[in-house]
Amino acid sequence: MEKKFYNILWIDDEHEGMSGFKGDAKFNDIQFVPYKSLNEGVSELKKNYPIYDGVLLDAKFFENEDDVKGSEDTDNVHRAKEELLLLPKKFEVFVLTGQAEAYEDKTFNKAFKKVYKKGIDEDVEQLFVDIKNAADKLRDTQIRHEYNRVFDVCNERYIGENAAHDLLELLSYNGCETAKFNQIRKIVEDVFLAFNKYDLLPSEFIQPNIAINQTSKFLCGQEQDERTSANYKKYKLNEAAIVPNQIAYYLRSILSVTQDGSHRSNIDAHVSALRTPYLYKSVLFQLLDVLVWFKQYVDAKPKTKNWELLFADNDASQNETWIEGEVINYNSIKEFAFLNPYDGSDNQFIPPHLVTDHSLINGCKVKGVIEEYIDNRTGDQKTRVKKIEILN
């Protein structure tokens, strides 16, 4: 049986100096995602509350991340609790503090039932036990632990955190609403975007929009339809890069049910007539196998750009513009960073796989190629670093 891990959002303006506490937490299967301030911590929780298993607060912390020492305020812990009560997911709130006036104050202890003392081994050990016991009662946590290998793929290194939100909802659902098929298709699109991110799929298949049928055929080694644009026909995937037969079968099966089009009306009619969740469940579980396979495949570091260019209308690589700059805002938890260009242009997001592959940290001198892409969740046009090299 695989180990359980717990994601706990933590607000404490002194967290950077508590490496020993973080290490003890990891030994106890707890991963803290720390913030210094009320506004940043609560903002993250509002966006991503489904993927968290608990909340830990200090008794005093900053209101904003760039506040100066001495501006910590106990009002912020009460404001944080008020914000948490408004979330659809109800967390038990834990407080770890070195403020004697907090854990000895009757009013404070009436508002916060779970208060623990910093630096006291017995308190810290009990905190870890209580956090995990409370989390194990949450339905989201139970689902993530049951399908932990699937949720390991749902971060920015692989297919993105939005997929985790959808999967939690899909795995909790037991009805027969055909709209759920659209959510499944969105996760397939996330996988195809990740193929491109790792240079396992030409950009033409995902820009300006994801060509989902053409992408599936390409990755499965199938011939493109005669009516397909020449843009997709100019590439041929080498045999070694074609997805395994079972994964190819899953992709065809999933898309045959979830894709929009005339065939979809037959699917909707079928589900409406039977009123069962079985087709939905079967497609969802096929998707889970695809996700677990994808992580294994990427982690094995397959050959990139493993395709043939049958004909070319232009050589895109000749038109690439490299921008020099410095790595900033490295996030050690989620493993992403930003490129701060020397030319004064906007900072650019560096995806986790590039950060990890090049061992980037704050201050690294680099040059990068910037690409535009469409966020398949929002439809917004965004930019990010596509390639990066370290400067000597």
N, C-alpha and C positions, 0 to 999 in steps of 0.2 A: 504493500500500500504506500502510495506517495505521500510525502509530508504535506501538511497544511501550512499555508502562509497567510498572514493577516496584514492587510494594508490599513494603517492607522494614520489619519491626518493629525498633525501635531502643531500647535501654535505656542512658541516659546522664543522670546527674543534672544535667549542665550543658547539656543540649540547648537550653534556652531562649536561651542566649547564643551560639548557633552558627548564626545566620541566614544568614551567608555560605556555610557548608557546605551548608545545606539548599537554598539557591538554586543552588549548583553541582550538587547532586544532581538537582534538577528539570531543569536544562539537559541533564543526562545521562539523562533519562527515568526517574529513580528518585524515588519518593515515600516518604519516611520517615514512619512512624507512631511518634512518640516517647513514651517513658515515662521517668520518673525512677528507678523502683524495680523491684526483682526481682519483688515480689508482683503489682504491677499489670501489668507487662509480660508475665510468664508467664501470668497469668490470662487476659489478652486473647488470647495465642497459643493457649492450650488451647481457648478457645471458637471461635476463628476461623482456626485454622492453615491450612485449605485455601485461603484467599484471600491468604495471604502467600507471597512468593517468596524470602525470605531473612531472616536475623537478624543484626543488628549490635549488639555489646556494647562498653561501656567496660570497662576493667580493674577499675575501682572504681566502685561506685554504691550508692544507698540500698537498704535492704531494703523500706521502705514509702515511699509518696509524700510523707507529711508529716514524714519524718525531717529533722533539722537538719544543716546543713553541718558537716562534721567527723566524721559518723558513717558515711561511705562505707567499704566494706569489700571487699577482694579476694575474700573468701569467697563473695560473692554471684555473682560471674561463674562460679565453679565450680559453685555450686548451680544457676544458670541452665542451664549445659550439661547437668547431670544431668537436669533436668526436660525439656530438649529431646530427650534420648535416649529418653524414654518416649513421645513422640508418635508416632502412626502415620506421619506424614510426616517424612522425614529431611532436615534442613537442614544445609548447610555453615555453620559459625559463623565470623563475622568479628569481629575486635576492633580498634577504633580507640581509641588511648589516648595521653595525654600523659605517662604514668607511665614514666619511663626504667627503673625497677626491674622493670617488667613485661616490656617488649620486650627487655630485656637479660638476663632471667632464664631459664636453661636449663630449669628445671622448668616455668615458665609456657609457654614455647615448645613444650615437649613436649606439653602439654595442648591448646594452641591453635596450630594451624599457620599460620593466616592472621592475622597481627598487623601493624597499620599505625600510623604515627606521625601524631598530630594536628599540623596546621599545616605539614606537609611536602607541597608540591604534588605531587611525584612519587608519594608514597605514596597520597595521596587519589585521584589519577587512576587509579592501579593498582587501588585498592580498588573504584572504580566499575566498572572493566572486569571484575574478578574476580567481583563480585557478580552482574553480568548473565550472565557465562559459566556460573556455577554454577546460576543460576536457569533458564537455558534448557534445562538437562538435566532439570528437574522436569516430570513429566507434567501436573500441575495448571497450571503456568505456560504450558506449550505450548497447553493447551486454552483458557485465558483469553486468550492472545494471538490464537489463531485465531478466537475468537468475542468479540473485545474490545467490539464495539458492544452485544452482549447483556449482558455483565457490567457495562457502564457503567450499566445500569438497576438493578443489584443493590446498592443502598445505601439508607440511610435517607431520602434525598431522594426516592427513587422507590418501589421495592417492598420494600426491606429486605435486609439482609445474609443472612438465612436462605435466601433464594432462591438466592444464589450457591453455598451449600453443596449444595443440591439439584441445581442445574444442573451443577456439576462432577461429581457422581455420575451424573447422567443422561447426560451427554455422554461419560462414560468407559465406560458400560455397553453391551454388545453382545449381551445375551442376550434372553430372551423371558419374563421374569418379570412377570406381570400386576400385581404390587404396585407396579411403577414407574408405572403409570397414576395411582395415588393421589398420587404426588409431583408429577406434572404438574398434576393438578387443584389441588393446594395452591398452586402458583405462579399459576394462574389466579385463585384466591382472593386472593392477594397483590395482583394487578393490580386486582381489584375494590375491595379495601380502599384502594388508592392513588387510585382514581377518587373515592372518598368523601373521602379526605384532602384532595384538591384541590377539593372542592365541585363535582364533576362527576357525583355520584350521591347521591341522598337517603339519609340515615342509616338510614331504615326498611329499606333493602335489606341492610344489614350488621349491624343490631342487633336482638335480642341475638346472633343468629348470621347468617352469610352465607347469603342466599337465592340460591344460585348460578344456578339455572335462571331465576328471575324477573329477576335482575340481567342475565343475558345477553339475555333478551328485551327488557328495557327499553332497554339500550344499543344494541341492534340495530334498534330501532324496531318490534318485533313486538308484537302484541296479547297480553296476558296470558291464560292459560287461564281458562275460566269458573270452575273450582274454586279459582283463586288467591284468596288473602285480599284483601279490599278495601284492606288496608294498602298493597299494591303497586299497586293499580289507580287510586289517587287521583292518580297522577302521569303526565304524558305528556311525553316528551322532545321538545323542539323539533327540527325537521328538521335544522337546522344542526349540532346536537350529536350526531346519530346517527353511529355509527362507520362508516367506509367499507365498501362492499360486500364487499371481499375480507377485511377484518378480521372482519366479521360472519360470513362463511362459515367462517373459521378457528375462531372461537369456537364456532359450532354443531358443527363437525366434531370439535373437541377434546373438547367436553363430551359429545357422543354416544358417544364411546369411553371416556372416563374417569369419567363420573358413576356413582355407585352406583345400583342399581335392577335391575329385571328384565331390561332390555336388556343390562346389563353381563354377565349370565351367558352371553349369546350371544357377546359379545366374548371372554370367558375361554375358551369352548369353541373358538372360532376359533383363538386363539393356541395353545391346547393341541394342537389337531389339526395345525397347520402347523409349529409349533416354529421360527418364524422371527422376527427382530427388526424386520421391515419395517413392520408396522403401528405399532409403538412408535416407530420412527424417524420415520415420516411425521408422526405427531401431535406429536412433540417439535419437529420443524423448523417446523411450523406455529406452535407456541408461540413459537419464536425470532423469527419475523417479527412476531408480536403485540407482543413486548417492545420490539423496535427501533422499531416504529410508536408505541407508547405514549410512549416518551421524546420522540420528535419532536413528538408531539401536545401533551404537557404543556409542553415548552420553548417552544412557540409561544404559550403563555398564552391558551388558549381561554376564552370567556366562562363564568363560573361560574354555577351554579344555573340552567342554561339549560333549564328545564322549566316546564310549566304545572301548577298545582295544580287538579285538576278538582273536588275537594271537600275540605273540611278538617274534621277532627274536633276540632282545637284548633290554636292558633297557637303552635308551640313557641318561636318567637323571643321571644314575650312573657314566657316563663318562664326565659330565660337569665339566669344570675347571673355578673356580671363581678367578677373578683378582681384587686385592684391589688397590684403587687409590683415586684421588681427582677430583671433578667436576671443569672444567675450561671453559672459553669462552662461558658462558651462553648468549644466544641471546634472549633478552626479547621480541623482535618483532616476531620472527619466533618460539620461544620457544624451540629451540634445545640447546644442550650443548655437551661437550666432556669429556670423561674419560681420565685422565692423570695417567697411571699406575705407581705404586711405583717401579715396576721392571725395569723401563726404556724403556719398549717396546712402540710401536707407540700409539699415542692418538687414541681413538675410539669414533666414532659418537654416541651420545645418542639421539634417536628419541624423538620428542616432547611429545608423549603420556606418555613416561616414565618420562620425566622431569616434566610434569604437575601432573601426578598421585602421584609422590613422593615429589612434591614441591621442586625440586632441585634448588640450587643456587651455584654460585661460592664458592669453599672452602668446600663443603660438602664432608665428608669422606664416601666412598661407596665401594661396591664390585659388580662386574658385570660379566655376562657370555657373551662371544663374539661369534657371529655366522658369518659364511660366507654366502653370497648370491649373486645371479646373477642379475645385473641391467638389467631389461627386455627392457630398452630403448637402452642401448649401448652394452649389452652383456658382460660388464666388471664384473669380480669377485671382490666383495667388502666385507668389514667387518663392523659390527656395534654391539652395545650392545643390547642383546636380553632380558636379565633379569638384574635387579639391586636391591640392598638392601642397606639401609643406615647403616653405622657402628656406633656403640655407642662410 
